Amino acid sequence: MATETAQEWAARLSAADVEAIFHKALGGHDMRGVVYALRLLATKDPHRAQELLDLIQVGVKLREGA
């Protein structure tokens, strides 16, 4: 039996699966995981990926006191 590639595995994920990965990475302060999840989500649900990115940007600005 052939080993599944990362691309094949990612292709099987739904947008909801990827968003769950995003939230897990965010909760674990894994910024690399957050970026990878957003990039993958952008291929599956670009609108939702943009919403999450916008929320992160707002949170950063609020934390900085801007």
PQR file with spaces between the fields and no chain letter, atoms N, CA, C, O and H, PARSE charges and radii, in Angstrom:
ATOM       1  N    MET     1       0.842   -1.183    0.000 -0.4000 1.5000
ATOM       2  CA   MET     1       0.000    0.000    0.000 -0.0000 2.0000
ATOM       3  C    MET     1       0.887    1.247    0.000  0.5500 1.7000
ATOM       4  O    MET     1       1.812    1.365    0.804 -0.5500 1.4000
ATOM       5  N    ALA     2       0.593    2.166   -0.906 -0.4000 1.5000
ATOM       6  CA   ALA     2       1.388    3.389   -1.034 -0.0000 2.0000
ATOM       7  C    ALA     2       1.072    4.352    0.107  0.5500 1.7000
ATOM       8  O    ALA     2      -0.047    4.395    0.618 -0.5500 1.4000
ATOM       9  H    ALA     2      -0.158    2.070   -1.559  0.4000 1.0000
ATOM      10  N    THR     3       2.062    5.103    0.483 -0.4000 1.5000
ATOM      11  CA   THR     3       1.893    6.101    1.525 -0.0000 2.0000
ATOM      12  C    THR     3       1.238    7.345    0.931  0.5500 1.7000
ATOM      13  O    THR     3       1.604    7.792   -0.156 -0.5500 1.4000
ATOM      14  H    THR     3       2.971    5.068    0.068  0.4000 1.0000
ATOM      15  N    GLU     4       0.289    7.883    1.638 -0.4000 1.5000
ATOM      16  CA   GLU     4      -0.413    9.080    1.198 -0.0000 2.0000
ATOM      17  C    GLU     4       0.503   10.295    1.331  0.5500 1.7000
ATOM      18  O    GLU     4       1.181   10.455    2.346 -0.5500 1.4000
ATOM      19  H    GLU     4      -0.009    7.520    2.521  0.4000 1.0000
ATOM      20  N    THR     5       0.524   11.143    0.315 -0.4000 1.5000
ATOM      21  CA   THR     5       1.339   12.354    0.377 -0.0000 2.0000
ATOM      22  C    THR     5       0.605   13.434    1.170  0.5500 1.7000
ATOM      23  O    THR     5      -0.601   13.341    1.402 -0.5500 1.4000
ATOM      24  H    THR     5      -0.026   11.013   -0.509  0.4000 1.0000
ATOM      25  N    ALA     6       1.341   14.442    1.574 -0.4000 1.5000
ATOM      26  CA   ALA     6       0.736   15.561    2.291 -0.0000 2.0000
ATOM      27  C    ALA     6      -0.319   16.246    1.430  0.5500 1.7000
ATOM      28  O    ALA     6      -1.352   16.678    1.943 -0.5500 1.4000
ATOM      29  H    ALA     6       2.321   14.517    1.386  0.4000 1.0000
ATOM      30  N    GLN     7      -0.072   16.348    0.139 -0.4000 1.5000
ATOM      31  CA   GLN     7      -1.028   16.985   -0.767 -0.0000 2.0000
ATOM      32  C    GLN     7      -2.314   16.168   -0.871  0.5500 1.7000
ATOM      33  O    GLN     7      -3.408   16.730   -0.901 -0.5500 1.4000
ATOM      34  H    GLN     7       0.767   15.997   -0.278  0.4000 1.0000
ATOM      35  N    GLU     8      -2.184   14.861   -0.925 -0.4000 1.5000
ATOM      36  CA   GLU     8      -3.367   13.998   -0.984 -0.0000 2.0000
ATOM      37  C    GLU     8      -4.177   14.094    0.307  0.5500 1.7000
ATOM      38  O    GLU     8      -5.406   14.156    0.277 -0.5500 1.4000
ATOM      39  H    GLU     8      -1.295   14.404   -0.900  0.4000 1.0000
ATOM      40  N    TRP     9      -3.485   14.106    1.423 -0.4000 1.5000
ATOM      41  CA   TRP     9      -4.149   14.236    2.715 -0.0000 2.0000
ATOM      42  C    TRP     9      -4.883   15.568    2.796  0.5500 1.7000
ATOM      43  O    TRP     9      -6.042   15.615    3.208 -0.5500 1.4000
ATOM      44  H    TRP     9      -2.486   14.055    1.448  0.4000 1.0000
ATOM      45  N    ALA    10      -4.213   16.651    2.404 -0.4000 1.5000
ATOM      46  CA   ALA    10      -4.812   17.981    2.460 -0.0000 2.0000
ATOM      47  C    ALA    10      -6.022   18.087    1.537  0.5500 1.7000
ATOM      48  O    ALA    10      -6.995   18.766    1.863 -0.5500 1.4000
ATOM      49  H    ALA    10      -3.271   16.612    2.069  0.4000 1.0000
ATOM      50  N    ALA    11      -5.964   17.430    0.406 -0.4000 1.5000
ATOM      51  CA   ALA    11      -7.079   17.482   -0.545 -0.0000 2.0000
ATOM      52  C    ALA    11      -8.333   16.838    0.029  0.5500 1.7000
ATOM      53  O    ALA    11      -9.444   17.213   -0.347 -0.5500 1.4000
ATOM      54  H    ALA    11      -5.173   16.879    0.141  0.4000 1.0000
ATOM      55  N    ARG    12      -8.178   15.888    0.924 -0.4000 1.5000
ATOM      56  CA   ARG    12      -9.324   15.203    1.520 -0.0000 2.0000
ATOM      57  C    ARG    12      -9.994   16.018    2.624  0.5500 1.7000
ATOM      58  O    ARG    12     -11.131   15.732    2.999 -0.5500 1.4000
ATOM      59  H    ARG    12      -7.276   15.583    1.230  0.4000 1.0000
ATOM      60  N    LEU    13      -9.306   17.022    3.141 -0.4000 1.5000
ATOM      61  CA   LEU    13      -9.854   17.814    4.240 -0.0000 2.0000
ATOM      62  C    LEU    13     -10.946   18.752    3.745  0.5500 1.7000
ATOM      63  O    LEU    13     -10.852   19.307    2.649 -0.5500 1.4000
ATOM      64  H    LEU    13      -8.383   17.254    2.836  0.4000 1.0000
ATOM      65  N    SER    14     -11.966   18.923    4.548 -0.4000 1.5000
ATOM      66  CA   SER    14     -12.996   19.909    4.235 -0.0000 2.0000
ATOM      67  C    SER    14     -12.560   21.269    4.787  0.5500 1.7000
ATOM      68  O    SER    14     -11.607   21.362    5.560 -0.5500 1.4000
ATOM      69  H    SER    14     -12.043   18.473    5.437  0.4000 1.0000
ATOM      70  N    ALA    15     -13.263   22.302    4.384 -0.4000 1.5000
ATOM      71  CA   ALA    15     -12.973   23.638    4.920 -0.0000 2.0000
ATOM      72  C    ALA    15     -13.158   23.641    6.438  0.5500 1.7000
ATOM      73  O    ALA    15     -12.391   24.280    7.158 -0.5500 1.4000
ATOM      74  H    ALA    15     -14.037   22.226    3.756  0.4000 1.0000
ATOM      75  N    ALA    16     -14.171   22.930    6.920 -0.4000 1.5000
ATOM      76  CA   ALA    16     -14.403   22.850    8.369 -0.0000 2.0000
ATOM      77  C    ALA    16     -13.250   22.148    9.078  0.5500 1.7000
ATOM      78  O    ALA    16     -12.864   22.543   10.179 -0.5500 1.4000
ATOM      79  H    ALA    16     -14.794   22.411    6.336  0.4000 1.0000
ATOM      80  N    ASP    17     -12.700   21.110    8.452 -0.4000 1.5000
ATOM      81  CA   ASP    17     -11.533   20.420    9.025 -0.0000 2.0000
ATOM      82  C    ASP    17     -10.357   21.381    9.148  0.5500 1.7000
ATOM      83  O    ASP    17      -9.681   21.431   10.175 -0.5500 1.4000
ATOM      84  H    ASP    17     -13.014   20.790    7.558  0.4000 1.0000
ATOM      85  N    VAL    18     -10.129   22.136    8.091 -0.4000 1.5000
ATOM      86  CA   VAL    18      -8.994   23.063    8.078 -0.0000 2.0000
ATOM      87  C    VAL    18      -9.202   24.173    9.098  0.5500 1.7000
ATOM      88  O    VAL    18      -8.258   24.588    9.770 -0.5500 1.4000
ATOM      89  H    VAL    18     -10.678   22.095    7.256  0.4000 1.0000
ATOM      90  N    GLU    19     -10.443   24.658    9.216 -0.4000 1.5000
ATOM      91  CA   GLU    19     -10.703   25.703   10.211 -0.0000 2.0000
ATOM      92  C    GLU    19     -10.463   25.161   11.624  0.5500 1.7000
ATOM      93  O    GLU    19      -9.957   25.883   12.483 -0.5500 1.4000
ATOM      94  H    GLU    19     -11.210   24.321    8.670  0.4000 1.0000
ATOM      95  N    ALA    20     -10.817   23.913   11.867 -0.4000 1.5000
ATOM      96  CA   ALA    20     -10.557   23.304   13.177 -0.0000 2.0000
ATOM      97  C    ALA    20      -9.051   23.236   13.445  0.5500 1.7000
ATOM      98  O    ALA    20      -8.609   23.473   14.569 -0.5500 1.4000
ATOM      99  H    ALA    20     -11.228   23.326   11.169  0.4000 1.0000
ATOM     100  N    ILE    21      -8.275   22.917   12.427 -0.4000 1.5000
ATOM     101  CA   ILE    21      -6.815   22.900   12.560 -0.0000 2.0000
ATOM     102  C    ILE    21      -6.307   24.303   12.871  0.5500 1.7000
ATOM     103  O    ILE    21      -5.433   24.485   13.719 -0.5500 1.4000
ATOM     104  H    ILE    21      -8.634   22.724   11.514  0.4000 1.0000
ATOM     105  N    PHE    22      -6.863   25.289   12.178 -0.4000 1.5000
ATOM     106  CA   PHE    22      -6.498   26.687   12.420 -0.0000 2.0000
ATOM     107  C    PHE    22      -6.712   27.062   13.882  0.5500 1.7000
ATOM     108  O    PHE    22      -5.823   27.622   14.524 -0.5500 1.4000
ATOM     109  H    PHE    22      -7.573   25.141   11.490  0.4000 1.0000
ATOM     110  N    HIS    23      -7.907   26.750   14.408 -0.4000 1.5000
ATOM     111  CA   HIS    23      -8.218   27.118   15.792 -0.0000 2.0000
ATOM     112  C    HIS    23      -7.328   26.372   16.788  0.5500 1.7000
ATOM     113  O    HIS    23      -6.933   26.935   17.809 -0.5500 1.4000
ATOM     114  H    HIS    23      -8.629   26.295   13.887  0.4000 1.0000
ATOM     115  N    LYS    24      -7.016   25.129   16.499 -0.4000 1.5000
ATOM     116  CA   LYS    24      -6.121   24.358   17.367 -0.0000 2.0000
ATOM     117  C    LYS    24      -4.729   24.992   17.368  0.5500 1.7000
ATOM     118  O    LYS    24      -4.105   25.133   18.419 -0.5500 1.4000
ATOM     119  H    LYS    24      -7.337   24.671   15.669  0.4000 1.0000
ATOM     120  N    ALA    25      -4.253   25.368   16.191 -0.4000 1.5000
ATOM     121  CA   ALA    25      -2.928   26.007   16.089 -0.0000 2.0000
ATOM     122  C    ALA    25      -2.932   27.351   16.805  0.5500 1.7000
ATOM     123  O    ALA    25      -1.985   27.679   17.519 -0.5500 1.4000
ATOM     124  H    ALA    25      -4.760   25.253   15.336  0.4000 1.0000
ATOM     125  N    LEU    26      -3.985   28.123   16.617 -0.4000 1.5000
ATOM     126  CA   LEU    26      -4.079   29.432   17.270 -0.0000 2.0000
ATOM     127  C    LEU    26      -4.088   29.279   18.782  0.5500 1.7000
ATOM     128  O    LEU    26      -3.388   30.007   19.486 -0.5500 1.4000
ATOM     129  H    LEU    26      -4.755   27.856   16.037  0.4000 1.0000
ATOM     130  N    GLY    27      -4.874   28.340   19.280 -0.4000 1.5000
ATOM     131  CA   GLY    27      -4.936   28.098   20.721 -0.0000 2.0000
ATOM     132  C    GLY    27      -3.620   27.613   21.297  0.5500 1.7000
ATOM     133  O    GLY    27      -3.321   27.842   22.469 -0.5500 1.4000
ATOM     134  H    GLY    27      -5.443   27.750   18.708  0.4000 1.0000
ATOM     135  N    GLY    28      -2.835   26.940   20.464 -0.4000 1.5000
ATOM     136  CA   GLY    28      -1.533   26.450   20.900 -0.0000 2.0000
ATOM     137  C    GLY    28      -0.395   27.418   20.613  0.5500 1.7000
ATOM     138  O    GLY    28       0.775   27.079   20.792 -0.5500 1.4000
ATOM     139  H    GLY    28      -3.079   26.754   19.512  0.4000 1.0000
ATOM     140  N    HIS    29      -0.739   28.620   20.169 -0.4000 1.5000
ATOM     141  CA   HIS    29       0.257   29.645   19.840 -0.0000 2.0000
ATOM     142  C    HIS    29       1.255   29.155   18.798  0.5500 1.7000
ATOM     143  O    HIS    29       2.429   29.525   18.819 -0.5500 1.4000
ATOM     144  H    HIS    29      -1.689   28.894   20.024  0.4000 1.0000
ATOM     145  N    ASP    30       0.771   28.324   17.896 -0.4000 1.5000
ATOM     146  CA   ASP    30       1.606   27.774   16.815 -0.0000 2.0000
ATOM     147  C    ASP    30       1.379   28.632   15.566  0.5500 1.7000
ATOM     148  O    ASP    30       0.531   28.315   14.731 -0.5500 1.4000
ATOM     149  H    ASP    30      -0.182   28.023   17.880  0.4000 1.0000
ATOM     150  N    MET    31       2.133   29.703   15.452 -0.4000 1.5000
ATOM     151  CA   MET    31       1.905   30.647   14.366 -0.0000 2.0000
ATOM     152  C    MET    31       2.204   30.046   12.996  0.5500 1.7000
ATOM     153  O    MET    31       1.562   30.402   12.008 -0.5500 1.4000
ATOM     154  H    MET    31       2.821   29.961   16.130  0.4000 1.0000
ATOM     155  N    ARG    32       3.156   29.156   12.934 -0.4000 1.5000
ATOM     156  CA   ARG    32       3.430   28.479   11.656 -0.0000 2.0000
ATOM     157  C    ARG    32       2.218   27.638   11.248  0.5500 1.7000
ATOM     158  O    ARG    32       1.842   27.614   10.077 -0.5500 1.4000
ATOM     159  H    ARG    32       3.678   28.867   13.737  0.4000 1.0000
ATOM     160  N    GLY    33       1.617   26.956   12.206 -0.4000 1.5000
ATOM     161  CA   GLY    33       0.414   26.178   11.929 -0.0000 2.0000
ATOM     162  C    GLY    33      -0.755   27.058   11.511  0.5500 1.7000
ATOM     163  O    GLY    33      -1.538   26.684   10.638 -0.5500 1.4000
ATOM     164  H    GLY    33       1.923   26.974   13.158  0.4000 1.0000
ATOM     165  N    VAL    34      -0.873   28.227   12.136 -0.4000 1.5000
ATOM     166  CA   VAL    34      -1.925   29.180   11.771 -0.0000 2.0000
ATOM     167  C    VAL    34      -1.755   29.606   10.318  0.5500 1.7000
ATOM     168  O    VAL    34      -2.718   29.618    9.551 -0.5500 1.4000
ATOM     169  H    VAL    34      -0.236   28.531   12.845  0.4000 1.0000
ATOM     170  N    VAL    35      -0.539   29.952    9.949 -0.4000 1.5000
ATOM     171  CA   VAL    35      -0.272   30.393    8.573 -0.0000 2.0000
ATOM     172  C    VAL    35      -0.562   29.277    7.587  0.5500 1.7000
ATOM     173  O    VAL    35      -1.223   29.505    6.574 -0.5500 1.4000
ATOM     174  H    VAL    35       0.243   29.943   10.572  0.4000 1.0000
ATOM     175  N    TYR    36      -0.085   28.088    7.861 -0.4000 1.5000
ATOM     176  CA   TYR    36      -0.329   26.956    6.952 -0.0000 2.0000
ATOM     177  C    TYR    36      -1.823   26.666    6.825  0.5500 1.7000
ATOM     178  O    TYR    36      -2.313   26.405    5.726 -0.5500 1.4000
ATOM     179  H    TYR    36       0.453   27.903    8.683  0.4000 1.0000
ATOM     180  N    ALA    37      -2.547   26.710    7.940 -0.4000 1.5000
ATOM     181  CA   ALA    37      -3.985   26.451    7.903 -0.0000 2.0000
ATOM     182  C    ALA    37      -4.711   27.526    7.093  0.5500 1.7000
ATOM     183  O    ALA    37      -5.613   27.214    6.315 -0.5500 1.4000
ATOM     184  H    ALA    37      -2.149   26.921    8.833  0.4000 1.0000
ATOM     185  N    LEU    38      -4.321   28.786    7.272 -0.4000 1.5000
ATOM     186  CA   LEU    38      -4.948   29.857    6.493 -0.0000 2.0000
ATOM     187  C    LEU    38      -4.669   29.700    5.003  0.5500 1.7000
ATOM     188  O    LEU    38      -5.552   29.914    4.173 -0.5500 1.4000
ATOM     189  H    LEU    38      -3.589   29.039    7.903  0.4000 1.0000
ATOM     190  N    ARG    39      -3.444   29.329    4.671 -0.4000 1.5000
ATOM     191  CA   ARG    39      -3.109   29.121    3.257 -0.0000 2.0000
ATOM     192  C    ARG    39      -3.928   27.991    2.662  0.5500 1.7000
ATOM     193  O    ARG    39      -4.421   28.100    1.539 -0.5500 1.4000
ATOM     194  H    ARG    39      -2.726   29.156    5.345  0.4000 1.0000
ATOM     195  N    LEU    40      -4.074   26.919    3.402 -0.4000 1.5000
ATOM     196  CA   LEU    40      -4.863   25.790    2.908 -0.0000 2.0000
ATOM     197  C    LEU    40      -6.344   26.157    2.849  0.5500 1.7000
ATOM     198  O    LEU    40      -7.036   25.808    1.892 -0.5500 1.4000
ATOM     199  H    LEU    40      -3.674   26.830    4.314  0.4000 1.0000
ATOM     200  N    LEU    41      -6.825   26.852    3.864 -0.4000 1.5000
ATOM     201  CA   LEU    41      -8.225   27.264    3.867 -0.0000 2.0000
ATOM     202  C    LEU    41      -8.527   28.194    2.697  0.5500 1.7000
ATOM     203  O    LEU    41      -9.630   28.165    2.150 -0.5500 1.4000
ATOM     204  H    LEU    41      -6.263   27.135    4.641  0.4000 1.0000
ATOM     205  N    ALA    42      -7.563   29.012    2.313 -0.4000 1.5000
ATOM     206  CA   ALA    42      -7.759   29.932    1.187 -0.0000 2.0000
ATOM     207  C    ALA    42      -8.046   29.183   -0.113  0.5500 1.7000
ATOM     208  O    ALA    42      -8.690   29.729   -1.008 -0.5500 1.4000
ATOM     209  H    ALA    42      -6.667   29.036    2.758  0.4000 1.0000
ATOM     210  N    THR    43      -7.580   27.952   -0.226 -0.4000 1.5000
ATOM     211  CA   THR    43      -7.857   27.169   -1.438 -0.0000 2.0000
ATOM     212  C    THR    43      -9.223   26.510   -1.382  0.5500 1.7000
ATOM     213  O    THR    43      -9.770   26.118   -2.413 -0.5500 1.4000
ATOM     214  H    THR    43      -7.057   27.508    0.501  0.4000 1.0000
ATOM     215  N    LYS    44      -9.775   26.387   -0.183 -0.4000 1.5000
ATOM     216  CA   LYS    44     -11.048   25.691   -0.009 -0.0000 2.0000
ATOM     217  C    LYS    44     -12.206   26.659    0.216  0.5500 1.7000
ATOM     218  O    LYS    44     -13.311   26.436   -0.279 -0.5500 1.4000
ATOM     219  H    LYS    44      -9.330   26.706    0.654  0.4000 1.0000
ATOM     220  N    ASP    45     -11.953   27.727    0.958 -0.4000 1.5000
ATOM     221  CA   ASP    45     -12.981   28.726    1.262 -0.0000 2.0000
ATOM     222  C    ASP    45     -12.288   30.079    1.435  0.5500 1.7000
ATOM     223  O    ASP    45     -12.043   30.514    2.561 -0.5500 1.4000
ATOM     224  H    ASP    45     -11.056   27.908    1.359  0.4000 1.0000
ATOM     225  N    PRO    46     -11.973   30.742    0.321 -0.5600 1.5000
ATOM     226  CA   PRO    46     -11.216   31.998    0.382  0.2800 2.0000
ATOM     227  C    PRO    46     -11.883   33.071    1.244  0.5500 1.7000
ATOM     228  O    PRO    46     -11.195   33.818    1.939 -0.5500 1.4000
ATOM     229  N    HIS    47     -13.202   33.154    1.207 -0.4000 1.5000
ATOM     230  CA   HIS    47     -13.916   34.164    1.988 -0.0000 2.0000
ATOM     231  C    HIS    47     -13.697   33.940    3.489  0.5500 1.7000
ATOM     232  O    HIS    47     -13.408   34.887    4.221 -0.5500 1.4000
ATOM     233  H    HIS    47     -13.762   32.547    0.642  0.4000 1.0000
ATOM     234  N    ARG    48     -13.832   32.711    3.938 -0.4000 1.5000
ATOM     235  CA   ARG    48     -13.640   32.412    5.367 -0.0000 2.0000
ATOM     236  C    ARG    48     -12.186   32.629    5.780  0.5500 1.7000
ATOM     237  O    ARG    48     -11.926   33.130    6.874 -0.5500 1.4000
ATOM     238  H    ARG    48     -14.066   31.942    3.343  0.4000 1.0000
ATOM     239  N    ALA    49     -11.246   32.263    4.927 -0.4000 1.5000
ATOM     240  CA   ALA    49      -9.833   32.493    5.237 -0.0000 2.0000
ATOM     241  C    ALA    49      -9.573   33.986    5.415  0.5500 1.7000
ATOM     242  O    ALA    49      -8.838   34.387    6.317 -0.5500 1.4000
ATOM     243  H    ALA    49     -11.458   31.856    4.039  0.4000 1.0000
ATOM     244  N    GLN    50     -10.175   34.809    4.556 -0.4000 1.5000
ATOM     245  CA   GLN    50      -9.994   36.259    4.676 -0.0000 2.0000
ATOM     246  C    GLN    50     -10.634   36.787    5.950  0.5500 1.7000
ATOM     247  O    GLN    50     -10.071   37.665    6.604 -0.5500 1.4000
ATOM     248  H    GLN    50     -10.772   34.483    3.823  0.4000 1.0000
ATOM     249  N    GLU    51     -11.796   36.268    6.311 -0.4000 1.5000
ATOM     250  CA   GLU    51     -12.443   36.674    7.563 -0.0000 2.0000
ATOM     251  C    GLU    51     -11.544   36.383    8.764  0.5500 1.7000
ATOM     252  O    GLU    51     -11.377   37.232    9.640 -0.5500 1.4000
ATOM     253  H    GLU    51     -12.253   35.555    5.780  0.4000 1.0000
ATOM     254  N    LEU    52     -10.970   35.189    8.801 -0.4000 1.5000
ATOM     255  CA   LEU    52     -10.098   34.822    9.925 -0.0000 2.0000
ATOM     256  C    LEU    52      -8.847   35.682    9.958  0.5500 1.7000
ATOM     257  O    LEU    52      -8.406   36.099   11.029 -0.5500 1.4000
ATOM     258  H    LEU    52     -11.106   34.500    8.089  0.4000 1.0000
ATOM     259  N    LEU    53      -8.276   35.950    8.796 -0.4000 1.5000
ATOM     260  CA   LEU    53      -7.095   36.812    8.732 -0.0000 2.0000
ATOM     261  C    LEU    53      -7.443   38.222    9.219  0.5500 1.7000
ATOM     262  O    LEU    53      -6.675   38.826    9.968 -0.5500 1.4000
ATOM     263  H    LEU    53      -8.635   35.611    7.926  0.4000 1.0000
ATOM     264  N    ASP    54      -8.584   38.740    8.801 -0.4000 1.5000
ATOM     265  CA   ASP    54      -9.018   40.064    9.250 -0.0000 2.0000
ATOM     266  C    ASP    54      -9.185   40.103   10.762  0.5500 1.7000
ATOM     267  O    ASP    54      -8.798   41.080   11.404 -0.5500 1.4000
ATOM     268  H    ASP    54      -9.208   38.250    8.192  0.4000 1.0000
ATOM     269  N    LEU    55      -9.759   39.047   11.335 -0.4000 1.5000
ATOM     270  CA   LEU    55      -9.933   38.990   12.784 -0.0000 2.0000
ATOM     271  C    LEU    55      -8.593   38.994   13.514  0.5500 1.7000
ATOM     272  O    LEU    55      -8.439   39.648   14.546 -0.5500 1.4000
ATOM     273  H    LEU    55     -10.073   38.254   10.814  0.4000 1.0000
ATOM     274  N    ILE    56      -7.642   38.270   12.980 -0.4000 1.5000
ATOM     275  CA   ILE    56      -6.307   38.256   13.586 -0.0000 2.0000
ATOM     276  C    ILE    56      -5.695   39.651   13.542  0.5500 1.7000
ATOM     277  O    ILE    56      -5.109   40.110   14.522 -0.5500 1.4000
ATOM     278  H    ILE    56      -7.767   37.739   12.142  0.4000 1.0000
ATOM     279  N    GLN    57      -5.834   40.321   12.404 -0.4000 1.5000
ATOM     280  CA   GLN    57      -5.265   41.658   12.262 -0.0000 2.0000
ATOM     281  C    GLN    57      -5.906   42.639   13.237  0.5500 1.7000
ATOM     282  O    GLN    57      -5.213   43.475   13.817 -0.5500 1.4000
ATOM     283  H    GLN    57      -6.311   39.948   11.608  0.4000 1.0000
ATOM     284  N    VAL    58      -7.212   42.548   13.425 -0.4000 1.5000
ATOM     285  CA   VAL    58      -7.900   43.403   14.388 -0.0000 2.0000
ATOM     286  C    VAL    58      -7.396   43.104   15.801  0.5500 1.7000
ATOM     287  O    VAL    58      -7.131   44.019   16.580 -0.5500 1.4000
ATOM     288  H    VAL    58      -7.775   41.869   12.954  0.4000 1.0000
ATOM     289  N    GLY    59      -7.269   41.826   16.119 -0.4000 1.5000
ATOM     290  CA   GLY    59      -6.774   41.447   17.449 -0.0000 2.0000
ATOM     291  C    GLY    59      -5.377   41.971   17.713  0.5500 1.7000
ATOM     292  O    GLY    59      -5.082   42.423   18.820 -0.5500 1.4000
ATOM     293  H    GLY    59      -7.485   41.082   15.486  0.4000 1.0000
ATOM     294  N    VAL    60      -4.523   41.917   16.720 -0.4000 1.5000
ATOM     295  CA   VAL    60      -3.155   42.424   16.873 -0.0000 2.0000
ATOM     296  C    VAL    60      -3.186   43.929   17.117  0.5500 1.7000
ATOM     297  O    VAL    60      -2.484   44.433   17.994 -0.5500 1.4000
ATOM     298  H    VAL    60      -4.762   41.549   15.821  0.4000 1.0000
ATOM     299  N    LYS    61      -3.997   44.645   16.345 -0.4000 1.5000
ATOM     300  CA   LYS    61      -4.092   46.101   16.513 -0.0000 2.0000
ATOM     301  C    LYS    61      -4.642   46.465   17.880  0.5500 1.7000
ATOM     302  O    LYS    61      -4.162   47.410   18.507 -0.5500 1.4000
ATOM     303  H    LYS    61      -4.568   44.235   15.633  0.4000 1.0000
ATOM     304  N    LEU    62      -5.643   45.731   18.352 -0.4000 1.5000
ATOM     305  CA   LEU    62      -6.187   45.993   19.676 -0.0000 2.0000
ATOM     306  C    LEU    62      -5.140   45.741   20.755  0.5500 1.7000
ATOM     307  O    LEU    62      -5.031   46.499   21.720 -0.5500 1.4000
ATOM     308  H    LEU    62      -6.033   44.964   17.843  0.4000 1.0000
ATOM     309  N    ARG    63      -4.380   44.681   20.582 -0.4000 1.5000
ATOM     310  CA   ARG    63      -3.342   44.366   21.573 -0.0000 2.0000
ATOM     311  C    ARG    63      -2.248   45.418   21.599  0.5500 1.7000
ATOM     312  O    ARG    63      -1.694   45.731   22.653 -0.5500 1.4000
ATOM     313  H    ARG    63      -4.469   44.066   19.799  0.4000 1.0000
ATOM     314  N    GLU    64      -1.944   45.959   20.431 -0.4000 1.5000
ATOM     315  CA   GLU    64      -0.922   47.003   20.341 -0.0000 2.0000
ATOM     316  C    GLU    64      -1.434   48.346   20.819  0.5500 1.7000
ATOM     317  O    GLU    64      -0.655   49.279   21.017 -0.5500 1.4000
ATOM     318  H    GLU    64      -2.394   45.705   19.574  0.4000 1.0000
ATOM     319  N    GLY    65      -2.746   48.447   21.005 -0.4000 1.5000
ATOM     320  CA   GLY    65      -3.327   49.710   21.473 -0.0000 2.0000
ATOM     321  C    GLY    65      -3.560   50.718   20.368  0.5500 1.7000
ATOM     322  O    GLY    65      -3.689   51.914   20.630 -0.5500 1.4000
ATOM     323  H    GLY    65      -3.378   47.690   20.844  0.4000 1.0000
ATOM     324  N    ALA    66      -3.615   50.243   19.130 -0.4000 1.5000
ATOM     325  CA   ALA    66      -3.802   51.170   18.013 -0.0000 2.0000
ATOM     326  C    ALA    66      -5.249   51.555   17.848  0.5500 1.7000
ATOM     327  O    ALA    66      -5.583   52.331   16.952 -0.5500 1.4000
ATOM     328  H    ALA    66      -3.511   49.272   18.917  0.4000 1.0000
